Amino acid sequence: MVEKARLRKLLLDQRDGLSPDFIGIASSKIQENLRKIDYYRNAKIIGAYHSVGSEVRTQGIIQEILNAGKELALPKVERNDLVFKKISNMSDLEIGNFSVMEPKERCEAAKKIDVIIVPAIALTREGYRLGYGFGYYDRYLHNKRSKKIALSFSKQVVKSIPHDNHDIKVDAIVTEDEVIIPAEG
């Protein structure tokens, strides 16, 4: 746990040091690369998140999903768990926990999500993800069949991350430079 916390802080500090221009340009390339994944393009219901701070910007991706007429669900923290709720436009969002834009209470919960875009501080080429340390996504994704795609700047793809049995691997990592499909196993 100490090692994960130290790594999380180091990598978050590095990402926070990226220039807004770099984040904007790289986020656009990541959005382009995301479109290369067949199961993302063919998904009917997509789970995403509204980015904050130095995260890969997802607002363009969210708008693109909505413009394509697909169903979109964003996470809301309820008690100690994530619930993905459907939104049909940006006015369905409000500031929630951790100052993140979340679906309003009145939004309907999504039953089945084809693809979920997950946030990450760092990832390995094997698909292990270092999140923010709260475990929301690992708990939510446990026993879900949804394909999991992590968005990341290339600098955040590292050689190794300490991981446990409960850590959920992602099916794809999309950076500004490439789409990484981790080997099964």
MARBA-3410 file (N, C-alpha, C, O; in Angstrom, 1 decimal):
185
0.8,-1.2,0.0,0.0,0.0,0.0,0.9,1.3,0.0,0.6,2.2,-0.7 ~ 1.9,1.2,0.8,2.8,2.4,0.9,3.5,2.6,-0.5,3.6,3.8,-1.0 ~ 3.9,1.5,-1.1,4.6,1.6,-2.4,3.6,2.2,-3.5,4.0,3.1,-4.3 ~ 2.4,1.7,-3.5,1.3,2.2,-4.4,1.1,3.7,-4.1,1.0,4.5,-5.1 ~ 1.0,4.1,-2.9,0.7,5.5,-2.5,1.9,6.4,-3.0,1.6,7.5,-3.5
3.1,6.0,-2.8,4.3,6.7,-3.2,4.3,6.9,-4.8,4.5,8.0,-5.3 ~ 4.1,5.8,-5.5,4.0,5.8,-6.9,2.9,6.7,-7.4,3.1,7.4,-8.4 ~ 1.7,6.6,-6.8,0.6,7.4,-7.2,0.9,8.9,-7.1,0.6,9.6,-8.0 ~ 1.5,9.3,-6.0,1.9,10.7,-5.8,2.9,11.1,-6.8,2.8,12.2,-7.4 ~ 3.9,10.3,-7.0,5.0,10.7,-8.0,4.4,10.9,-9.4,4.7,11.8,-10.1
3.6,9.9,-9.8,3.1,9.9,-11.2,2.0,11.0,-11.3,1.9,11.6,-12.4 ~ 1.2,11.3,-10.3,0.2,12.4,-10.3,0.9,13.7,-10.4,0.5,14.6,-11.1 ~ 2.0,13.9,-9.6,2.8,15.1,-9.7,3.4,15.3,-11.1,3.4,16.4,-11.6 ~ 3.9,14.2,-11.7,4.4,14.3,-13.1,3.3,14.8,-14.0,3.5,15.7,-14.8 ~ 2.1,14.1,-13.9,1.0,14.5,-14.9,0.5,15.9,-14.6,0.2,16.6,-15.6
0.5,16.3,-13.4,0.1,17.7,-13.0,1.0,18.7,-13.6,0.6,19.9,-13.8 ~ 2.3,18.3,-13.9,3.3,19.2,-14.5,3.1,19.4,-16.0,3.9,20.2,-16.6 ~ 2.3,18.6,-16.6,2.1,18.7,-18.1,1.4,20.0,-18.4,0.6,20.5,-17.7 ~ 1.8,20.6,-19.5,1.2,21.9,-19.9,-0.2,21.7,-20.4,-0.5,20.7,-21.0 ~ -1.0,22.7,-20.2,-2.4,22.6,-20.7,-2.4,22.4,-22.2,-3.3,21.7,-22.8
-1.5,23.0,-23.0,-1.4,22.8,-24.4,-1.1,21.4,-24.8,-1.8,20.8,-25.6 ~ -0.2,20.7,-24.1,0.1,19.3,-24.3,-1.1,18.5,-24.0,-1.4,17.6,-24.8 ~ -1.7,18.7,-22.9,-2.9,17.9,-22.5,-4.0,18.1,-23.6,-4.6,17.1,-23.9 ~ -4.2,19.3,-24.1,-5.2,19.5,-25.1,-4.9,18.7,-26.4,-5.8,18.0,-27.0 ~ -3.7,18.9,-26.9,-3.3,18.2,-28.1,-3.3,16.7,-28.0,-3.8,16.0,-28.8
-2.7,16.2,-26.9,-2.6,14.8,-26.7,-4.0,14.2,-26.5,-4.3,13.1,-27.0 ~ -4.9,14.9,-25.8,-6.3,14.4,-25.6,-7.0,14.3,-26.9,-7.8,13.3,-27.1 ~ -6.8,15.2,-27.9,-7.4,15.1,-29.2,-6.9,13.8,-29.9,-7.7,13.1,-30.6 ~ -5.6,13.6,-29.8,-5.0,12.4,-30.5,-5.5,11.1,-29.8,-5.8,10.1,-30.5 ~ -5.7,11.1,-28.5,-6.2,10.0,-27.8,-7.7,9.7,-28.3,-8.1,8.6,-28.5
-8.5,10.8,-28.4,-9.8,10.6,-28.9,-9.8,10.0,-30.3,-10.7,9.1,-30.6 ~ -8.9,10.4,-31.2,-8.8,9.8,-32.5,-8.4,8.3,-32.4,-9.0,7.5,-33.1 ~ -7.5,8.0,-31.6,-7.0,6.6,-31.4,-8.1,5.7,-30.8,-8.2,4.6,-31.2 ~ -8.9,6.3,-30.0,-10.1,5.6,-29.4,-11.0,5.1,-30.4,-11.5,3.9,-30.3 ~ -11.2,5.8,-31.5,-12.1,5.4,-32.6,-11.6,4.2,-33.3,-12.4,3.6,-34.1
-10.3,3.8,-33.2,-9.8,2.7,-33.9,-10.2,1.4,-33.3,-10.0,0.3,-33.9 ~ -10.8,1.4,-32.1,-11.2,0.2,-31.4,-12.6,-0.2,-31.8,-13.5,0.5,-31.6 ~ -12.7,-1.4,-32.5,-14.0,-1.8,-33.0,-15.1,-1.9,-32.0,-16.1,-1.4,-32.2 ~ -14.8,-2.5,-30.8,-15.8,-2.7,-29.8,-16.3,-1.4,-29.2,-17.4,-1.3,-28.7 ~ -15.4,-0.4,-29.3,-15.8,1.0,-28.8,-16.8,1.6,-29.9,-17.8,2.1,-29.5
-16.3,1.5,-31.1,-17.2,2.1,-32.2,-18.5,1.4,-32.3,-19.5,2.1,-32.6 ~ -18.6,0.1,-32.0,-19.8,-0.6,-32.2,-20.7,-0.7,-30.9,-21.8,-1.2,-30.9 ~ -20.2,-0.1,-29.8,-20.9,-0.2,-28.6,-22.2,0.7,-28.7,-22.2,1.7,-29.3 ~ -23.2,0.2,-28.0,-24.5,0.9,-28.0,-24.6,1.8,-26.7,-25.1,2.9,-26.8 ~ -24.1,1.2,-25.6,-24.1,1.9,-24.3,-22.6,2.0,-23.9,-22.0,1.0,-23.7
-22.2,3.3,-23.7,-20.8,3.5,-23.2,-20.8,4.2,-21.9,-21.5,5.2,-21.7 ~ -19.9,3.7,-21.0,-19.7,4.4,-19.7,-18.4,5.2,-19.9,-17.4,4.7,-20.5 ~ -18.4,6.4,-19.4,-17.3,7.3,-19.5,-17.2,8.1,-18.2,-17.9,7.8,-17.2 ~ -16.2,9.0,-18.1,-16.1,9.8,-16.9,-15.8,11.2,-17.4,-15.3,11.4,-18.5 ~ -16.2,12.2,-16.6,-15.9,13.6,-16.9,-14.6,14.0,-16.3,-14.4,14.0,-15.1
-13.6,14.3,-17.1,-12.2,14.5,-16.6,-12.1,15.8,-15.8,-12.9,16.7,-15.9 ~ -11.1,15.7,-14.9,-10.8,16.9,-14.1,-9.2,17.0,-14.1,-8.5,16.1,-14.3 ~ -8.8,18.2,-13.8,-7.4,18.5,-13.6,-6.5,18.1,-14.8,-6.8,18.5,-15.9 ~ -5.5,17.3,-14.6,-4.6,16.9,-15.6,-4.9,15.6,-16.3,-4.1,15.1,-17.0 ~ -6.1,15.1,-16.1,-6.5,13.9,-16.7,-6.7,14.1,-18.2,-6.8,15.3,-18.7
-6.6,13.0,-19.0,-6.9,13.1,-20.4,-8.3,13.7,-20.5,-9.3,13.3,-19.9 ~ -8.5,14.8,-21.3,-9.8,15.4,-21.4,-10.8,14.6,-22.1,-10.5,14.0,-23.2 ~ -11.9,14.4,-21.5,-13.0,13.5,-22.0,-14.2,14.2,-22.5,-15.1,13.6,-23.0 ~ -14.2,15.5,-22.3,-15.4,16.3,-22.7,-15.7,16.1,-24.2,-16.9,16.0,-24.6 ~ -14.7,16.1,-25.1,-14.9,15.9,-26.5,-15.4,14.5,-26.8,-16.3,14.3,-27.7
-14.9,13.5,-26.1,-15.4,12.1,-26.2,-16.8,12.0,-25.8,-17.6,11.4,-26.5 ~ -17.2,12.6,-24.7,-18.6,12.6,-24.2,-19.5,13.2,-25.2,-20.5,12.7,-25.6 ~ -19.1,14.4,-25.8,-19.9,15.0,-26.8,-20.1,14.2,-28.0,-21.1,14.1,-28.6 ~ -19.0,13.6,-28.4,-19.0,12.7,-29.6,-20.0,11.5,-29.4,-20.7,11.2,-30.4 ~ -19.9,10.9,-28.3,-20.8,9.8,-28.0,-22.3,10.2,-28.1,-23.1,9.6,-28.7
-22.6,11.4,-27.4,-23.9,11.9,-27.4,-24.4,12.3,-28.9,-25.5,12.0,-29.3 ~ -23.5,12.9,-29.6,-23.8,13.3,-31.0,-24.0,12.1,-31.9,-24.8,12.2,-32.9 ~ -23.4,11.0,-31.6,-23.6,9.7,-32.4,-24.9,9.0,-32.0,-25.3,8.1,-32.7 ~ -25.6,9.6,-31.0,-26.9,9.0,-30.7,-26.8,7.7,-29.8,-27.8,7.0,-29.7 ~ -25.6,7.5,-29.3,-25.4,6.3,-28.4,-25.9,6.7,-27.0,-26.0,7.8,-26.7
-26.1,5.6,-26.2,-26.4,5.9,-24.8,-25.1,6.1,-24.1,-24.2,5.4,-24.3 ~ -25.1,7.1,-23.2,-24.0,7.4,-22.4,-24.3,7.4,-20.9,-25.3,7.9,-20.5 ~ -23.4,6.7,-20.2,-23.6,6.7,-18.7,-22.3,7.2,-18.0,-21.2,6.8,-18.4 ~ -22.5,8.0,-17.0,-21.3,8.5,-16.3,-21.5,8.1,-14.8,-22.6,7.8,-14.3 ~ -20.3,8.0,-14.1,-20.4,7.5,-12.7,-20.8,8.5,-11.7,-20.6,9.7,-11.9
-21.6,8.1,-10.7,-21.9,8.9,-9.6,-21.6,8.1,-8.4,-21.9,6.9,-8.3 ~ -21.0,8.7,-7.4,-20.6,8.0,-6.1,-21.9,8.1,-5.2,-22.4,9.2,-4.9 ~ -22.4,6.9,-4.9,-23.5,6.8,-4.0,-23.0,5.9,-2.8,-22.7,4.8,-3.0 ~ -23.1,6.4,-1.6,-22.5,5.8,-0.4,-21.1,5.5,-0.7,-20.3,6.5,-0.8 ~ -20.7,4.3,-0.9,-19.3,4.0,-1.1,-19.1,3.3,-2.4,-18.1,2.6,-2.6
-20.0,3.4,-3.3,-20.0,2.7,-4.6,-20.2,3.6,-5.8,-20.8,4.7,-5.6 ~ -19.8,3.2,-6.9,-20.1,3.9,-8.2,-21.4,3.3,-8.8,-21.6,2.1,-8.8 ~ -22.2,4.2,-9.3,-23.4,3.9,-10.0,-23.3,4.6,-11.3,-23.1,5.8,-11.3 ~ -23.4,3.9,-12.5,-23.4,4.6,-13.7,-24.8,5.0,-14.1,-25.7,4.2,-14.2 ~ -25.0,6.3,-14.4,-26.3,6.8,-14.7,-26.3,7.4,-16.1,-25.3,8.1,-16.5
-27.4,7.2,-16.8,-27.5,7.7,-18.2,-27.7,9.2,-18.3,-28.4,9.7,-17.5 ~ -27.0,9.8,-19.2,-27.3,11.3,-19.4,-27.5,11.4,-20.9,-27.1,10.7,-21.8 ~ -28.3,12.5,-21.2,-28.6,12.7,-22.7,-28.0,14.0,-23.1,-27.9,14.3,-24.3 ~ -27.6,14.9,-22.2,-26.8,16.1,-22.5,-26.1,16.6,-21.3,-26.3,16.1,-20.2 ~ -25.3,17.6,-21.5,-24.4,18.1,-20.4,-25.2,18.7,-19.2,-24.7,18.8,-18.1
-26.5,19.1,-19.5,-27.3,19.7,-18.4,-27.8,18.7,-17.4,-28.3,19.0,-16.4 ~ -27.5,17.4,-17.8,-27.9,16.3,-16.8,-26.8,16.1,-15.7,-26.9,15.3,-14.9 ~ -25.7,17.0,-15.8,-24.6,16.8,-14.9,-24.6,18.0,-13.8,-25.1,19.0,-14.0 ~ -24.0,17.6,-12.7,-23.8,18.6,-11.6,-22.5,18.3,-10.9,-22.0,17.1,-11.0 ~ -22.0,19.2,-10.1,-20.8,18.9,-9.4,-21.1,18.0,-8.2,-21.9,18.3,-7.4
-20.3,16.9,-8.2,-20.5,15.9,-7.1,-19.3,15.7,-6.3,-18.5,16.7,-6.0 ~ -19.1,14.5,-5.8,-17.9,14.2,-5.0,-16.6,14.5,-5.7,-16.5,14.4,-6.9 ~ -15.6,14.9,-4.9,-14.3,15.1,-5.5,-14.3,16.2,-6.5,-13.4,16.3,-7.4 ~ -15.3,17.1,-6.5,-15.5,18.2,-7.5,-15.6,17.7,-9.0,-15.2,18.4,-9.9 ~ -16.1,16.5,-9.1,-16.2,15.8,-10.4,-17.7,16.0,-10.9,-18.6,15.9,-10.1
-17.9,16.3,-12.2,-19.2,16.4,-12.7,-19.8,15.0,-12.8,-19.3,14.0,-13.3 ~ -21.0,14.9,-12.1,-21.7,13.6,-12.0,-23.2,13.8,-12.5,-23.7,14.9,-12.6 ~ -23.8,12.7,-12.9,-25.2,12.7,-13.3,-26.0,13.2,-12.1,-25.7,12.8,-11.0 ~ -27.1,13.9,-12.4,-28.0,14.3,-11.4,-28.8,13.1,-10.8,-28.9,12.1,-11.5 ~ -29.3,13.3,-9.6,-30.0,12.2,-9.0,-31.1,11.6,-9.8,-31.3,10.4,-9.8
-31.8,12.4,-10.6,-33.0,12.0,-11.4,-32.6,11.1,-12.6,-33.5,10.4,-13.1 ~ -31.3,11.1,-12.9,-30.9,10.3,-14.1,-31.1,8.8,-13.8,-30.8,8.3,-12.7 ~ -31.5,8.0,-14.8,-31.7,6.6,-14.7,-30.4,5.8,-14.6,-29.5,6.1,-15.4 ~ -30.3,4.8,-13.8,-29.2,3.9,-13.7,-29.1,3.1,-15.0,-30.1,2.6,-15.4 ~ -27.9,2.9,-15.5,-27.6,2.0,-16.6,-27.5,0.6,-16.1,-26.8,0.3,-15.2
-28.2,-0.3,-16.8,-28.2,-1.7,-16.4,-27.0,-2.4,-16.9,-26.3,-3.1,-16.2 ~ -26.8,-2.3,-18.3,-25.7,-3.0,-18.9,-24.9,-2.0,-19.7,-25.5,-1.3,-20.5 ~ -23.6,-2.0,-19.6,-22.8,-1.1,-20.3,-21.8,-2.0,-21.2,-21.2,-2.9,-20.7 ~ -21.7,-1.7,-22.5,-20.9,-2.4,-23.4,-19.4,-2.1,-23.2,-18.6,-3.0,-23.1 ~ -19.1,-0.8,-23.1,-17.7,-0.4,-22.9,-17.6,0.7,-21.8,-18.5,1.6,-21.8
-16.7,0.5,-21.0,-16.5,1.5,-19.9,-15.1,2.2,-20.1,-14.1,1.4,-20.1 ~ -15.0,3.5,-20.2,-13.8,4.2,-20.3,-13.4,4.6,-18.8,-14.2,5.2,-18.1 ~ -12.3,4.1,-18.4,-11.9,4.3,-17.0,-10.7,5.2,-16.8,-9.8,5.2,-17.7 ~ -10.7,6.0,-15.8,-9.5,6.9,-15.5,-8.4,6.1,-14.9,-8.6,5.0,-14.4 ~ -7.2,6.6,-15.1,-6.0,6.0,-14.5,-4.9,7.0,-14.3,-4.8,8.0,-15.0
-4.1,6.8,-13.2,-2.9,7.6,-13.0,-1.8,7.0,-13.8,-0.9,7.7,-14.3 ~ -1.8,5.7,-13.8,-0.7,5.0,-14.6,-1.2,3.6,-15.0,-2.2,3.1,-14.4 ~ -0.6,3.0,-16.0,-0.9,1.7,-16.5,0.3,1.0,-16.9,1.4,1.6,-17.2 ~ 0.2,-0.4,-17.0,1.3,-1.2,-17.5,0.8,-1.7,-18.9,-0.4,-1.8,-19.1 ~ 1.7,-2.1,-19.7,1.4,-2.7,-21.0,0.6,-4.0,-20.8,-0.1,-4.5,-21.8
0.6,-4.6,-19.6,-0.1,-5.8,-19.3,-1.6,-5.5,-19.0,-2.4,-6.4,-18.8 ~ -1.9,-4.2,-18.8,-3.3,-3.8,-18.5,-3.6,-3.5,-17.1,-4.7,-3.3,-16.7 ~ -2.5,-3.6,-16.2,-2.8,-3.2,-14.8,-2.9,-1.7,-14.7,-2.1,-0.9,-15.4 ~ -3.7,-1.2,-13.8,-4.1,0.2,-13.7,-3.8,0.7,-12.3,-4.2,0.0,-11.3 ~ -3.3,1.8,-12.2,-3.1,2.5,-10.9,-4.2,3.6,-10.9,-4.0,4.6,-11.6
-5.1,3.5,-10.0,-6.2,4.5,-9.9,-5.9,5.4,-8.8,-4.7,5.6,-8.4 ~ -6.9,6.1,-8.3,-6.7,7.1,-7.3,-6.7,6.5,-5.9,-6.5,7.3,-4.9 ~ -6.9,5.2,-5.7,-6.7,4.6,-4.4,-7.9,4.4,-3.6,-7.9,3.9,-2.5 ~ -9.1,4.7,-4.2,-10.4,4.6,-3.5,-11.0,3.2,-3.7,-11.9,2.8,-3.0 ~ -10.6,2.6,-4.8,-11.2,1.3,-5.2,-12.5,1.3,-5.8,-13.1,0.2,-6.1
-13.1,2.4,-6.1,-14.4,2.5,-6.7,-14.5,1.7,-8.0,-15.5,0.9,-8.2 ~ -13.6,1.9,-8.9,-13.7,1.2,-10.2,-13.4,-0.3,-10.1,-14.1,-1.1,-10.7 ~ -12.5,-0.7,-9.3,-12.2,-2.1,-9.1,-13.5,-2.8,-8.5,-13.8,-3.9,-9.0 ~ -14.1,-2.2,-7.6,-15.3,-2.8,-7.0,-16.4,-2.8,-8.0,-17.1,-3.8,-8.2 ~ -16.6,-1.7,-8.8,-17.7,-1.6,-9.8,-17.5,-2.7,-10.9,-18.4,-3.3,-11.3
-16.2,-2.8,-11.4,-15.9,-3.6,-12.5,-15.9,-5.1,-12.2,-15.9,-5.9,-13.1 ~ -15.8,-5.4,-10.9,-15.7,-6.8,-10.5,-16.9,-7.6,-11.0,-18.0,-7.2,-10.8 ~ -16.7,-8.7,-11.8,-17.7,-9.5,-12.3,-18.6,-8.8,-13.4,-19.7,-9.3,-13.7 ~ -18.1,-7.7,-14.0,-18.8,-7.1,-15.1,-18.2,-7.6,-16.4,-17.0,-7.8,-16.5 ~ -19.1,-7.7,-17.4,-18.6,-8.2,-18.7,-18.2,-7.0,-19.6,-17.7,-7.3,-20.7
-18.4,-5.8,-19.2,-18.1,-4.7,-20.1,-16.6,-4.7,-20.5,-15.7,-5.1,-19.7 ~ -16.3,-4.2,-21.7,-14.9,-4.0,-22.1,-14.4,-2.8,-21.4,-15.2,-1.8,-21.3 ~ -13.2,-2.8,-20.9,-12.6,-1.7,-20.2,-11.5,-1.0,-21.0,-10.5,-1.7,-21.3 ~ -11.6,0.3,-21.2,-10.6,1.0,-21.9,-10.1,2.1,-21.0,-10.9,2.9,-20.5 ~ -8.8,2.2,-20.8,-8.2,3.3,-20.1,-7.6,4.3,-21.0,-6.9,3.9,-22.0
-7.8,5.6,-20.7,-7.1,6.6,-21.5,-5.9,7.1,-20.7,-6.0,7.3,-19.5 ~ -4.8,7.3,-21.4,-3.6,7.7,-20.7,-2.6,8.4,-21.6,-2.6,8.1,-22.8 ~ -1.9,9.3,-21.0,-0.8,9.9,-21.8,0.3,8.9,-21.8,0.5,8.1,-20.9 ~ 1.1,8.8,-22.9,2.2,7.8,-23.1,3.1,7.8,-21.9,3.6,6.7,-21.4 ~ 3.4,9.0,-21.3,4.3,9.1,-20.1,3.8,8.3,-18.9,4.5,8.0,-18.0
2.5,8.0,-18.9,1.9,7.4,-17.8,1.9,5.8,-17.9,1.4,5.1,-17.0 ~ 2.4,5.3,-19.0,2.5,3.9,-19.2,3.9,3.5,-18.7,4.9,3.9,-19.2 ~ 3.8,2.7,-17.6,5.1,2.4,-16.9,5.4,0.9,-16.9,4.5,0.1,-17.3 ~ 6.6,0.5,-16.5,7.0,-0.9,-16.6,6.2,-1.8,-15.6,5.8,-2.9,-16.0 ~ 6.0,-1.3,-14.4,5.3,-2.2,-13.5,4.5,-1.3,-12.4,4.9,-0.2,-12.1
3.5,-1.9,-11.9,2.7,-1.3,-10.9,2.4,-2.4,-9.9,2.0,-3.5,-10.3 ~ 2.6,-2.2,-8.6,2.2,-3.2,-7.6,0.7,-3.5,-7.8,-0.1,-2.6,-7.9 ~ 0.3,-4.8,-7.8,-1.1,-5.1,-8.0,-1.5,-6.3,-7.1,-0.7,-7.1,-6.8 ~ -2.8,-6.3,-6.8,-3.4,-7.4,-6.0,-4.4,-8.2,-6.8,-4.7,-7.9,-8.0 ~ -4.9,-9.3,-6.2,-5.9,-10.1,-6.9,-7.1,-9.4,-7.3,-7.8,-9.7,-8.3
-7.5,-8.4,-6.5,-8.8,-7.7,-6.7,-8.6,-6.5,-7.8,-9.6,-5.9,-8.2 ~ -7.4,-6.3,-8.2,-7.2,-5.2,-9.2,-7.7,-5.7,-10.6,-7.3,-6.8,-11.0 ~ -8.5,-5.0,-11.2,-9.1,-5.3,-12.5,-8.2,-4.8,-13.6,-7.9,-3.6,-13.6 ~ -7.9,-5.7,-14.5,-7.1,-5.3,-15.7,-8.0,-4.7,-16.8,-9.2,-5.0,-16.9 ~ -7.4,-3.8,-17.6,-8.2,-3.2,-18.7,-8.0,-4.0,-19.9,-7.0,-4.7,-20.1
-8.9,-3.9,-20.9,-8.8,-4.6,-22.2,-8.1,-3.8,-23.2,-7.6,-4.4,-24.2 ~ -8.0,-2.5,-23.0,-7.2,-1.6,-24.0,-6.8,-0.4,-23.3,-7.4,0.1,-22.3 ~ -5.6,0.1,-23.7,-5.1,1.4,-23.2,-4.9,2.3,-24.5,-4.3,1.9,-25.4 ~ -5.4,3.5,-24.4,-5.3,4.4,-25.5,-4.5,5.6,-25.1,-4.8,6.3,-24.1 ~ -3.4,5.8,-25.8,-2.5,6.9,-25.6,-2.5,7.8,-26.8,-3.2,7.5,-27.8
-1.8,8.9,-26.8,-1.7,9.8,-27.9,-0.9,9.1,-29.1,-1.0,9.6,-30.2 ~ -0.1,8.1,-28.7,0.8,7.5,-29.7,0.3,6.1,-30.2,0.7,5.7,-31.3 ~ -0.5,5.4,-29.4,-0.9,4.1,-29.8,-2.1,3.6,-29.0,-2.6,4.2,-28.1 ~ -2.6,2.4,-29.5,-3.6,1.6,-28.8,-2.9,0.4,-28.4,-2.4,-0.4,-29.2 ~ -2.9,0.1,-27.1,-2.2,-1.1,-26.5,-3.3,-2.1,-26.1,-4.2,-1.7,-25.4
-3.2,-3.3,-26.7,-4.1,-4.3,-26.3,-3.3,-5.4,-25.5,-2.5,-6.1,-26.1 ~ -3.5,-5.4,-24.2,-2.7,-6.3,-23.3,-3.0,-7.8,-23.7,-4.1,-8.1,-24.1 ~ -2.0,-8.6,-23.6,-2.2,-10.0,-23.9,-3.1,-10.6,-22.8,-3.1,-10.2,-21.7 ~ -3.9,-11.7,-23.2,-4.7,-12.3,-22.2,-3.9,-13.0,-21.2,-2.7,-13.4,-21.4 ~ -4.5,-13.2,-20.0,-3.7,-14.0,-19.0,-3.4,-13.2,-17.7,-2.8,-13.7,-16.8
END
